[in-house]
Amino acid sequence: MAITVVRAGMLTTVQDLGRWGHQHLGVPVAGPMDWYAHRLANRLVGNPDDAAALEVTLIGPELATDAHVVCATAGAEFELTAGGRSIVPGEAFELRAGERLRFGPCRAGCRATLAVAGGLAVPPVLGSRATSLISRLGPFGGRALQAGDSLPVGTGPRRPPATGAVRLAPPAGGARLRVVPGPHEDRFAAGTVEDLPARRYVVTPESNRMGYRLEGPPIVHSGSADMLSDATPVGSIQVPASGLPILLMADRQTTGGYPRIATVITADLPVAGQLAPGDWIEFVPCTRRQAVEALRERVAALQGLRP
């Protein structure tokens, strides 16, 4: 049982929840830009959260199958047809043998996860099926999908499909992202962290899965912009000598030599993952306690629970 790529779209990659456990060796984590959509799509078809799925960016692919499969999308809202039938995003649907799944225009958001019941059974690399474009690790030599690629579908045990999980509405034109200040506040001019909420930035076309380059008011350092390399968690906001911040995302490097003024909280990374070039960002400081509570609320929504 396999899915064949008829047309690859703009950028379609295989992702699971990431290649964890190797950052000390300089191996990037990769994984989905929107962890919530990845988990939700897998749950809709009865897969484990970490099953490999497709991440589709802005212009989607056309896919064909040689057997009956059950699929679901989450995240960005595309116009979808399966065998000519209109598909509702966020709901499981059937794709029959010989039919084609076509992604039309993207109506909201930037990235969608397409999960297939059984998961995509491409060979793992260092324990993960995630595609790291920057390090060329993962299926198909760590590259994006191309026309003619064949994706085997797994046949492992499934769990009951999720019911009641809350879909996150993709941001429209921009988003306010909550951040935990630091860890290098002392490397910036006095009052800079406090002034952060008043600054609006725009995602530039030079952005990618590694990070978003932002345009807006430059952030002033208190001294040199260079420092000894330090760990770079996902969501880190690095500030190079130009003063224009870079928001590090899924394909980020494991270390970096620029000060970090703040880090986007885990609960808001799915929102950040749906932003496209031209969208705006505002950063809103929050406490670590608020960040943990926000993550609990996200997980509860994924489980179909209400606070």
Secondary structure, DSSP 8 states (H G I E B T S, - for coil): -EEEEEE--SEEEEE-S--TT-GGGT------S-HHHHHHHHHHTT--TT--EEEEESS--EEEESS-EEEEEEEEEEEEEETTEEE-TTS-EEE-TT-EEEEEEEEEEEEEEEEETT-B----BTTB---BTTTTBSGGGG----TT-EEEB----------S-------SSEEEEEEEE-S-GGGB-TTHHHHGGG-EEEE-TT--SSEEEEESS---BSS-S----EE--TTEEE--TTS--EEE-TT--SEESS-EEEEE-GGGHHHHTT--TT-EEEEEE--HHHHHHHHHHHHHHHTT---
